[in-house]
Amino acid sequence: MRLGRRRARTVKKKQERAEEKEQKDADFAKREAELVELPIEESFDLHPFAAKERLEMLDGYLEAALGRGFEDVRVIHGRGAGVARAEVRAFLENDPRVDRLAEAPPALGGWGATLVHLTHSVDAAKLAGQPVFIGDIQGCATEFEEMLARVGRAFGDDFQLHVAGDAINRGHDNLRVLESIRTRVDAGLGEMVLGNHELHMLRVALDLMENDESHTFHDILESAECDDWIEWLLSRPLACHGLVGRSTWVMVHASVHPDWSWEQVIREARRVEKHLGSGDDDLVSAVLALTDDPPRRGSRRDVLGRLTCARTVWGPRSRWSSRQPTCAEDEPWHVAWRRRGHDYGVVYGHWATQGLNVSPGLRGLDTGCIHHGRRKVGYLTAWVPRSPADLESSAFDVPDSDIWQVRSRYRRHRPSRSLDESSR
């Protein structure tokens, strides 16, 4: 008797679940039928959307406008008290898809609309020559020049050099390294993102921290062109992006937030870069200053630290630390990032003790060139990705045979310093 009742209850529950699913499907079909597809035109009016929807809708519109090949669009945000205008302008100023902004003329909305010129720079990366990504050089000019010679033999001058930060410090030929990088960057043939070692030198140069014996960038600080180098470094990005085949990449020195899309990586980086490159000593110092208080989450100092120093994340908001994982709650930032299933790849450096990381979507290129003869052989590593012949493949697939290495030539550290200390 009990068995019969149990079966009856089971049948009833199955029927209820089937009816619930049928109702959900019907509701979804109804909502889908009610959806109105907005035409993608060269003007986009934000008035119909609630305040909390504005930026999400604008983000989607920019993507669609680029897909349609538009170069100039008009965003209508209205006059009012100027709240919507300020929010929209701030979003657009930090968006990597936007080249420049202008207030619309009176006939097109005046103060209530913004003219936006979109950039197709990501697509243009296809025409820029062979991309060459190089990990932490750290003043190792001999190995860097050997790598460039190898690249030159393979591609002549038709390559784009992308340096993942920490080009200086620990080695003793910092000026040689920077001069070589700058020649290509200023010619539009590459870029270098800032790493924590460049930030250390800037803090010392700007009297925001004391120098110590572990730093070897005295050749830059003592050069006649020191002020010019400071200005040039402050104008360098914290993140850059492009395409290899159909694969979108971003390059940072240390890490990105596991939840960030590539657009948000660039947008957050630009927000900080604007202060660093402002020429305003107070703004620069406010971002670079080292204090005992941890930075507020999401602040410019917090973003700067995540992009240039982070190794470990933990917790639901992916708080970060420069330390290596030390407990069960900690994990490498890129492990958390991979779980999100992002559609872009990340090139980074900063983690010599971890070494080369070639995994789906990731290329970690710091292989400790400065650590020659200390526990393991050090290398300067480059990733020289070829565009996949199969359009369905990603340049970030594995295995990957496009990793080039030059063995470290010299011992550059005192034996008493630990490997973990020297990789900070």
C-alpha positions as CSV (number, residue, x, y, z in Angstrom):
1,M,0.0,0.0,0.0
2,R,2.8,2.4,0.9
3,L,4.6,1.6,-2.3
4,G,1.4,2.4,-4.3
5,R,1.2,5.8,-2.6
6,R,4.8,6.5,-3.2
7,R,4.4,5.8,-6.9
8,A,1.4,8.0,-7.1
9,R,3.3,10.9,-5.5
10,T,6.2,10.3,-8.0
11,V,3.9,10.4,-11.0
12,K,2.2,13.6,-9.6
13,K,5.6,15.3,-9.2
14,K,6.7,14.4,-12.7
15,Q,3.4,15.8,-14.0
16,E,3.9,19.0,-12.0
17,R,7.5,19.4,-13.3
18,A,6.3,18.8,-16.9
19,E,3.6,21.4,-16.5
20,E,6.0,23.9,-14.9
21,K,8.5,23.5,-17.8
22,E,5.7,23.9,-20.3
23,Q,4.6,27.1,-18.6
24,K,8.2,28.4,-18.6
25,D,8.6,27.6,-22.3
26,A,5.3,29.4,-23.0
27,D,6.4,32.5,-21.0
28,F,9.8,32.6,-22.8
29,A,8.1,32.3,-26.2
30,K,5.7,35.1,-25.3
31,R,8.6,37.4,-24.1
32,E,10.6,36.6,-27.2
33,A,7.6,37.5,-29.4
34,E,7.3,40.8,-27.6
35,L,10.9,41.7,-28.1
36,V,11.5,44.5,-30.6
37,E,14.8,44.5,-32.4
38,L,16.2,48.0,-32.5
39,P,17.6,49.0,-35.9
40,I,21.3,49.8,-35.9
41,E,21.6,53.3,-37.2
42,E,24.2,56.0,-36.9
43,S,22.3,57.6,-34.1
44,F,21.4,56.0,-30.8
45,D,18.9,57.5,-28.4
46,L,19.3,56.5,-24.7
47,H,16.0,58.2,-23.6
48,P,13.9,55.0,-23.8
49,F,16.1,53.1,-21.3
50,A,16.2,53.2,-17.5
51,A,19.2,54.8,-15.9
52,K,20.6,51.4,-14.8
53,E,20.3,50.1,-18.4
54,R,22.0,53.0,-20.2
55,L,25.6,51.8,-20.2
56,E,24.7,48.2,-21.0
57,M,22.6,49.3,-24.0
58,L,25.4,51.7,-25.1
59,D,28.0,48.9,-24.8
60,G,25.9,46.7,-27.1
61,Y,25.2,49.5,-29.5
62,L,28.9,50.3,-30.0
63,E,29.6,46.6,-30.7
64,A,26.8,46.4,-33.3
65,A,27.9,49.8,-34.8
66,L,31.4,48.5,-35.3
67,G,30.0,45.3,-36.8
68,R,28.1,47.4,-39.4
69,G,31.3,49.3,-40.3
70,F,30.1,52.7,-38.9
71,E,33.0,55.1,-38.1
72,D,31.0,58.1,-36.8
73,V,27.9,57.8,-34.7
74,R,25.8,60.1,-32.5
75,V,24.7,59.2,-29.0
76,I,21.7,61.1,-27.7
77,H,21.7,61.3,-23.9
78,G,19.7,64.5,-23.3
79,R,20.4,67.7,-21.5
80,G,18.6,67.6,-18.1
81,A,20.9,68.1,-15.1
82,G,23.8,66.6,-17.0
83,V,23.9,63.3,-15.0
84,A,23.3,61.1,-18.0
85,R,25.7,63.1,-20.1
86,A,28.6,62.8,-17.6
87,E,28.0,59.1,-17.1
88,V,27.9,58.5,-20.9
89,R,31.0,60.6,-21.6
90,A,33.0,58.9,-18.9
91,F,32.1,55.5,-20.3
92,L,33.0,56.6,-23.9
93,E,36.3,58.3,-22.9
94,N,37.5,55.0,-21.4
95,D,36.2,52.6,-24.1
96,P,38.9,51.1,-26.4
97,R,36.5,51.2,-29.3
98,V,36.3,55.0,-29.2
99,D,38.9,57.1,-30.9
100,R,37.6,60.6,-30.0
101,L,34.5,62.5,-28.9
102,A,32.9,65.8,-29.7
103,E,29.9,67.7,-28.6
104,A,27.2,67.6,-31.3
105,P,26.5,70.9,-33.1
106,P,23.2,72.6,-32.3
107,A,21.4,71.2,-35.3
108,L,22.2,67.6,-34.1
109,G,21.4,68.0,-30.4
110,G,24.1,70.3,-29.1
111,W,24.8,69.6,-25.4
112,G,22.3,66.8,-25.3
113,A,24.2,64.6,-27.8
114,T,27.8,63.4,-28.3
115,L,29.5,62.6,-31.6
116,V,31.7,59.5,-31.4
117,H,34.4,58.5,-33.8
118,L,34.9,54.7,-33.5
119,T,38.3,53.0,-34.0
120,H,38.8,49.8,-35.9
121,S,42.3,49.4,-34.5
122,V,41.8,45.8,-33.5
123,D,41.0,44.9,-37.1
124,A,43.9,47.0,-38.3
125,A,46.2,44.7,-36.2
126,K,45.9,42.1,-39.0
127,L,47.9,44.4,-41.2
128,A,50.6,45.3,-38.7
129,G,53.1,42.5,-39.4
130,Q,54.1,39.6,-37.3
131,P,53.3,40.1,-33.6
132,V,56.2,39.2,-31.2
133,F,55.4,39.2,-27.4
134,I,58.3,39.2,-25.0
135,G,58.2,38.6,-21.3
136,D,60.1,40.3,-18.5
137,I,63.5,41.5,-19.8
138,Q,64.6,43.2,-16.6
139,G,67.6,44.9,-18.0
140,C,69.1,41.8,-19.7
141,A,70.1,43.6,-22.9
142,T,72.4,40.9,-24.3
143,E,69.6,38.3,-24.3
144,F,67.1,40.9,-25.6
145,E,69.3,41.8,-28.5
146,E,69.9,38.1,-29.3
147,M,66.1,37.6,-29.4
148,L,65.6,40.6,-31.6
149,A,68.3,39.4,-34.0
150,R,66.5,36.0,-34.3
151,V,63.2,37.8,-34.9
152,G,64.9,40.0,-37.5
153,R,66.3,37.0,-39.4
154,A,62.9,35.5,-39.5
155,F,60.8,38.5,-40.4
156,G,63.1,41.4,-41.3
157,D,61.7,44.6,-39.9
158,D,58.1,43.5,-40.5
159,F,57.1,42.7,-36.9
160,Q,55.3,44.3,-34.0
161,L,57.1,44.2,-30.7
162,H,54.9,43.8,-27.6
163,V,56.8,43.9,-24.3
164,A,54.8,42.7,-21.2
165,G,56.4,45.1,-18.7
166,D,59.4,44.8,-16.3
167,A,61.7,45.7,-19.1
168,I,64.1,47.2,-16.5
169,N,65.6,46.5,-13.1
170,R,67.7,43.6,-11.7
171,G,69.9,43.5,-14.8
172,H,72.4,46.2,-15.5
173,D,71.7,47.4,-19.0
174,N,68.4,49.1,-18.6
175,L,69.1,52.1,-20.9
176,R,70.1,49.8,-23.8
177,V,66.9,47.8,-23.3
178,L,64.6,50.9,-23.1
179,E,66.3,52.6,-26.1
180,S,65.7,49.6,-28.3
181,I,62.1,49.3,-27.2
182,R,61.4,53.0,-27.6
183,T,62.8,53.0,-31.2
184,R,60.1,50.6,-32.3
185,V,57.3,52.0,-30.1
186,D,57.8,55.6,-31.3
187,A,57.9,54.3,-34.9
188,G,54.5,52.7,-34.4
189,L,56.0,49.2,-34.5
190,G,55.0,48.0,-31.1
191,E,54.1,48.8,-27.5
192,M,55.3,48.2,-23.9
193,V,53.0,48.0,-20.9
194,L,54.1,49.2,-17.5
195,G,55.2,46.6,-15.0
196,N,55.9,46.9,-11.3
197,H,59.6,47.5,-11.9
198,E,58.9,50.5,-14.1
199,L,56.6,51.8,-11.3
200,H,59.3,51.2,-8.7
201,M,61.7,53.4,-10.7
202,L,59.0,56.1,-11.2
203,R,58.3,56.2,-7.5
204,V,62.0,56.6,-6.7
205,A,62.4,59.3,-9.4
206,L,59.3,61.2,-8.0
207,D,60.5,60.9,-4.4
208,L,57.6,58.6,-3.5
209,M,59.8,55.9,-2.1
210,E,63.4,55.3,-1.1
211,N,65.8,53.5,-3.5
212,D,67.4,50.3,-2.2
213,E,70.3,48.1,-3.2
214,S,68.1,45.6,-5.0
215,H,67.2,48.2,-7.7
216,T,69.6,48.5,-10.6
217,F,67.9,51.3,-12.6
218,H,70.5,53.9,-11.5
219,D,71.7,54.1,-15.1
220,I,68.4,55.7,-16.1
221,L,68.1,57.9,-13.1
222,E,71.6,59.2,-13.6
223,S,71.3,59.8,-17.3
224,A,71.0,63.3,-18.8
225,E,67.7,62.2,-20.3
226,C,66.2,61.1,-17.0
227,D,63.2,63.5,-17.1
228,D,62.5,62.5,-20.7
229,W,62.4,58.8,-19.8
230,I,60.1,59.5,-16.8
231,E,57.7,61.3,-19.1
232,W,57.9,58.6,-21.7
233,L,57.2,55.8,-19.2
234,L,54.3,57.7,-17.7
235,S,52.7,57.8,-21.1
236,R,52.9,54.0,-21.6
237,P,49.7,51.9,-21.3
238,L,48.9,49.4,-18.6
239,A,47.1,47.2,-21.1
240,C,47.0,46.9,-24.9
241,H,45.1,44.7,-27.3
242,G,44.9,43.4,-30.9
243,L,44.2,40.4,-33.0
244,V,46.1,37.3,-34.1
245,G,44.0,35.7,-36.8
246,R,40.6,36.0,-35.3
247,S,41.8,35.7,-31.7
248,T,41.5,38.9,-29.6
249,W,44.3,39.4,-27.1
250,V,45.1,41.7,-24.3
251,M,48.5,42.2,-22.8
252,V,49.1,43.2,-19.2
253,H,52.1,42.8,-16.9
254,A,50.6,40.8,-14.1
255,S,46.9,39.9,-14.2
256,V,43.3,40.9,-15.1
257,H,40.2,40.6,-12.9
258,P,38.7,37.2,-13.6
259,D,35.3,38.7,-14.4
260,W,36.5,41.4,-16.9
261,S,35.8,41.3,-20.6
262,W,38.6,42.5,-22.8
263,E,36.7,45.8,-23.3
264,Q,36.6,46.3,-19.5
265,V,40.3,45.4,-19.2
266,I,41.2,48.2,-21.6
267,R,38.6,50.6,-20.1
268,E,39.9,50.1,-16.5
269,A,43.5,50.5,-17.7
270,R,42.7,53.7,-19.5
271,R,41.0,55.1,-16.4
272,V,44.4,54.8,-14.6
273,E,46.5,55.8,-17.5
274,K,44.7,59.1,-17.8
275,H,46.0,60.1,-14.4
276,L,49.6,58.8,-15.0
277,G,49.9,60.6,-18.3
278,S,48.2,63.8,-17.1
279,G,51.4,65.8,-16.4
280,D,49.8,66.7,-13.1
281,D,52.2,65.8,-10.2
282,D,49.4,65.6,-7.7
283,L,47.4,63.1,-9.8
284,V,50.4,61.0,-10.6
285,S,51.5,60.9,-7.0
286,A,47.9,60.0,-5.8
287,V,48.0,56.9,-8.0
288,L,51.6,55.8,-7.4
289,A,51.8,56.6,-3.7
290,L,52.4,53.6,-1.4
291,T,50.4,53.7,1.9
292,D,49.8,51.3,4.7
293,D,46.1,51.3,3.9
294,P,45.0,48.8,1.2
295,P,43.4,50.6,-1.7
296,R,39.6,50.8,-2.0
297,R,38.3,48.0,-4.3
298,G,37.8,49.4,-7.8
299,S,39.8,52.5,-7.2
300,R,42.6,53.6,-9.5
301,R,45.3,52.4,-7.1
302,D,43.5,49.0,-6.8
303,V,43.3,48.6,-10.6
304,L,46.9,49.6,-11.0
305,G,48.0,47.0,-8.4
306,R,45.9,44.2,-10.0
307,L,47.3,44.9,-13.5
308,T,50.9,45.2,-12.4
309,C,51.4,43.2,-9.2
310,A,48.7,40.6,-8.6
311,R,49.2,36.8,-8.6
312,T,46.6,35.4,-6.3
313,V,42.8,36.0,-6.0
314,W,40.3,34.8,-3.4
315,G,36.7,35.3,-2.4
316,P,33.5,36.0,-4.4
317,R,34.8,39.4,-5.5
318,S,38.2,38.1,-6.5
319,R,40.2,40.2,-4.2
320,W,43.9,40.1,-5.1
321,S,47.4,39.8,-3.6
322,S,50.9,39.9,-5.0
323,R,51.8,36.8,-3.0
324,Q,51.7,33.3,-4.4
325,P,48.8,31.1,-3.2
326,T,49.3,30.0,0.4
327,C,46.1,28.4,1.5
328,A,43.0,26.5,0.1
329,E,41.1,29.7,-0.4
330,D,43.8,31.2,-2.6
331,E,44.2,30.4,-6.3
332,P,46.2,31.9,-9.2
333,W,44.3,34.7,-10.9
334,H,44.4,32.9,-14.3
335,V,42.8,29.7,-12.9
336,A,39.8,31.8,-11.8
337,W,39.9,33.7,-15.1
338,R,39.7,30.5,-17.2
339,R,36.6,29.3,-15.3
340,R,34.7,32.3,-16.7
341,G,35.1,31.0,-20.3
342,H,36.2,34.3,-21.8
343,D,36.5,34.8,-25.6
344,Y,39.8,36.6,-25.5
345,G,43.4,35.6,-24.6
346,V,45.7,37.2,-22.1
347,V,49.5,37.6,-22.5
348,Y,51.3,38.5,-19.2
349,G,54.6,38.2,-17.3
350,H,55.5,38.9,-13.7
351,W,55.6,35.4,-12.3
352,A,59.1,34.0,-12.7
353,T,58.7,31.3,-10.0
354,Q,55.7,30.0,-11.9
355,G,57.6,30.0,-15.1
356,L,56.2,29.6,-18.7
357,N,52.4,29.1,-18.8
358,V,51.1,27.9,-22.1
359,S,47.5,26.9,-21.6
360,P,44.2,27.6,-23.4
361,G,43.7,31.4,-23.6
362,L,46.9,32.2,-21.7
363,R,50.5,32.9,-22.4
364,G,52.6,33.6,-19.3
365,L,56.1,34.6,-20.5
366,D,58.2,35.4,-17.4
367,T,60.8,32.7,-17.3
368,G,63.4,34.3,-15.1
369,C,66.1,35.6,-17.4
370,I,67.8,37.2,-14.4
371,H,67.9,34.0,-12.4
372,H,70.7,32.3,-14.4
373,G,72.4,29.6,-12.3
374,R,70.0,30.0,-9.3
375,R,68.0,26.8,-8.8
376,K,67.2,26.6,-12.5
377,V,68.4,28.0,-15.8
378,G,66.7,31.3,-16.7
379,Y,65.4,32.2,-20.1
380,L,64.1,35.2,-22.0
381,T,60.9,34.0,-23.6
382,A,59.0,35.3,-26.6
383,W,55.6,34.2,-28.0
384,V,55.6,34.5,-31.9
385,P,52.1,33.4,-32.8
386,R,51.3,32.6,-36.4
387,S,47.7,33.2,-37.6
388,P,45.9,29.8,-37.5
389,A,45.4,28.3,-41.0
390,D,42.0,27.0,-39.7
391,L,39.7,29.9,-39.2
392,E,37.9,28.0,-36.4
393,S,41.1,27.6,-34.4
394,S,42.5,30.1,-31.9
395,A,46.0,31.4,-31.7
396,F,45.7,30.5,-28.0
397,D,45.1,26.8,-28.6
398,V,47.5,24.3,-27.2
399,P,49.9,22.7,-27.8
400,D,51.8,25.7,-29.2
401,S,55.1,25.5,-31.0
402,D,55.5,29.3,-31.3
403,I,57.5,29.8,-28.1
404,W,61.0,31.1,-28.6
405,Q,63.7,31.2,-25.9
406,V,67.1,32.6,-25.3
407,R,69.1,31.2,-22.5
408,S,70.3,33.6,-19.8
409,R,74.0,34.4,-20.3
410,Y,75.1,35.9,-16.9
411,R,74.6,35.6,-13.2
412,R,73.1,38.9,-12.1
413,H,72.2,38.4,-8.5
414,R,74.1,38.0,-5.3
415,P,73.8,34.4,-4.0
416,S,72.3,35.5,-0.7
417,R,69.1,36.8,-2.2
418,S,66.2,34.3,-2.5
419,L,64.5,33.5,-5.7
420,D,61.1,34.7,-4.4
421,E,62.6,38.0,-3.3
422,S,64.3,38.7,-6.6
423,S,61.1,38.0,-8.6
424,R,59.1,40.7,-6.8
